[in-house]
Amino acid sequence: MIKLVVTDIDGTLVADGENQVNPKLFELIAELKEKKGIHFAAASGRQAASIEYTFRPIKEKIFYVAENGAYMGCYGRNLFLYPIERELAVSLAERIRQDPNLEVMVGGAKGTYLETKDQEFIDWMVNGYHFHIIQTDDVTAVQDEIIKVSAYRKSDIQGAAKALFEEYSDRVKMTISGDMWLDCMAPGINKGEAVRTLQESLGISPEETMVFGDQMNDIEMLGRAYYSFAVGNAREEVKRAARFEADTNRNNGVLKILQLLR
């Protein structure tokens, strides 16, 4: 019997940076929770405020696994927060700054910090992702716990960040999300560990868990569920890591599988 459903957002439910989830999914999640007691968690590299906005019709009924597992909470409450060691976070942000093709972004407990002057990028983060953005002259000087440092590039972030991987991958958890984002968290932090914490807190086993994903940063959490699904548009590495395959995000793959739980 399924007791916990966890799904990624970008690339799994919606296209990257979008927020228009099929309303039928909200109705189904609420129904499954009320009638069958099935818990639901949205797991993303996004900020908690963005997840809350995307799932606003049912925001009080779900768990939020945000910042690739560095933050876990529910509506109005932070349950677990895993900061990066300050000196290391500052070093990483300064290193990203050195590349003129990358934008640096720092995730904190209070919000996401940007020092860029690119208004188009800022508007996209605010109006596209619906992040709580705090503009600052220096992201390394923020008075906040730093839980994630990110590098953004319009395309091929994996190729552009190769040197960063070589320099920092032994000191922080680094993961590629889509074609645009490199996210860096404290060592050992990922969506899978967050799902493990949630399972242990709720007394739910991997055999009672269903997970959906499409990108490399979803692989660890797919490993925390017997019912692990890659959506049809997922990377091949993710399809190999998953036990099952759903339809694509554009064809409501997650919704189709969850309807079978009724």
N, C-alpha and C positions, 0 to 999 in steps of 0.2 A: 504493500500500500504506500502510495506517495504521500509524504508529509511535508516536503519542502521543495519548492521550485525556485531556481535561481537563473536569471538570464542577463546576459550582456545587453547593452543598448545599441551603440553605434555599429552598424553593419549586421546586427542580428535582428533587432526590431525595426530600426530605421536606417536610412543612409547617414553617413557621417555628418554630424553637426545639425541634424534635423531633430524635431521634437514631436512630430505628428504621429503618435501611436494610434493604431486602429482602436476606436472607442470600444469595440466588442471585447478587446483584451481586458480593459478595465472592468467591464461588467463580469467577465468570466473569472477574473482573479478574486473579485469580491464574493462571487457566488461560491467558488471553491473554498474560500476561507470560512464563509458562513455555514455552508452545508456539510463540508467534509473536514474542516479544520486544517486545511493545507496552507502553510505559511508561504509567503512570496518575498523574494529579495531581488532588487535590481542591482547588478554588479557592474561597475564601470570605472574607466579612468577619469570620468567627469567628477566635478565637485558635487558635494551633497545638495547644494542649492539647485543645481541643474537637474539632478535626479528628481528632486521634489517638484520642480516645475513640470517636468515631463510627465510625471505620474500624479499630477495635482488632483484628479478626480478621486484617487484612492490613497492619497499621500499619508493618511493616518493609519492605513491598513498594512503597510509593507515595511521591510527593512531596507536600509540603504548601505550598500557596500561601495564606497566612493574612493576616489584617488587610488585606484588599483589595489585596494585592500588596506591602505594606510588609515582609512577612516571607516568606522562602522557605527551605524546608529539607526534611529527611527525618528519619526516626526517630532521635532523640537528637542531631541535628546541625543547627545553624543555618547555612545556606549564604549567604544574603543578608539584610541588615537595612538598612532605609532610614528613619532617624529624621527627625522634624520639627525644625526649628530651635527651640531651647528657648524663647526669648522669645516666639516666635509661638504655640507650643503652650500656654504659660501664659496668654497673652492670650485665646486662643480658649476655653480651659476656664473662665476667669473670666467671659467673656461668656455662655457657656451657663448658668452658675450664676445669672445675673441673671433668668432666666425660671423662675418657680416651677413651670411645667408640664413642664419638661425635667429629665432626669437626666443628669449629666455622667459620662463614663467615659473613663479614660485607659489606652491599651494601651502596655505597655512590653516590653522584652526579657525581663524576669523574670516578668511576669504582667500581669493587668488590675487597675487600681486603681479603687476606688469609695469615695466619702465619704458616700454616702447612708445614712440611718438606716431606710430602707424595707426591713424584713426580708423581706417577700414578694418584692420585686424581687431582693434578694440571693439568696434561695433559688432563684428561677427561674434566675438566671445560673449558680448552682452545680449545681443538680440537673436543670435543663432543658438548658441549653447545655453544661454541664460545663466551664465556664471555670475557670482557676486564678485565683481572686479574692483580692486583697490589700486588706483594708479599711484606710483611712487617714483622718485628720482633714482632710487637705488634699492633693488630687491634684496640685496644682501644685508641691508640695514633695518629690515622690518622688525618690529617688536611683536613677534609672534612665534609660535612653534612652527617649524618648517616640516611638513610631512611629505612633500613631493617637489622635485625640481624637474621641469620639463623643457624640452627643446622642440620648437615647431619649425617646419619647413613645408612649403606648398606641395612638394612631392619628393619622393625618394629620400625620406628621412633616414632609412636604413643605410644607404650608401653614404650620405652626408655625415652620419654620426659614427662612422667606423672608427675614427681616431678616439672618440669619446669612449667607446666600448673598450678599446685597448687600454686606455688610461684608468678607467674607473670601474670596470665590471667586477673586479675583485673586492671592491669596497662598498658598492651599493647594488641594490637589485635594479637592473635596467631592463626595460621591455619596450618593444615596438607596438604601437597601436595604430593600425591603418597605415597609410602611406605618408602621414604628416606629423606624427607625434612620437617622441622618445620620452618615456616617463622613468624617473629615477626615484626609488624609495629606499627606506632603511633595509639593510640586509635581511633576507628571509621574509620580506613582506610581498605578498601577491594576493590575487583574488582567491586562490585555493586555500591559503592559510586563513583568510577571513571566513570562507565557507566552513572550514573545519571548526573555527571558534563558534560560529553560529550553530552548527550541528551539535557540538558538545553542550552549548548553553541550552538548547531546546530538547536535548536527548533524542536526536534523530540520527540514524545511521546513513552511510553512503547508499545502501540498498533501498532506502526510503527517500532518496533525493534525486531530482531531475535537474539537469543543467544544460543551458544552451549558450553557444558561443560561435565566433567566426575568426578571431584573430589570435596572434601568438600570446597575448596577455590573458587569454582565456584558457590556455592549456592546463594550467595547474588546477583550476577549479573543475574542469572536465574530469580530472582524475579523482575528484572527491565525490563522484556520483556514479552509481551503476548505470543509471539512465542518462548517459551523456550524449548530447546531440550537437552536431555541427550543422549549421544551416547550409543550404545548397550553394550559397555564394561564398562560403568560407575558404580560407587558404587551405591548400592541400595538406600542409602539416597539421592543421587543426582537424581536418577530416580523418586523418590517420590516427589522431589521438582520441577521437570520439568513438563510442561504440555504435551509435546510430546516426542517421542523417535525416534532417527535416527539409522541407521545401525552403526556397530562398526567402530573404527578408521582404522583398517586394511582393512575394506571393503569400505572405502571412504564415510562414513556416512554423513559428512558435505557437501562434494561435491555433493552427490546425492540430498540433499535437496535444495542446492543453485541452482542447474540446473533447478529446478521448477520455479525459479524467472525470467527466461528468457522471 
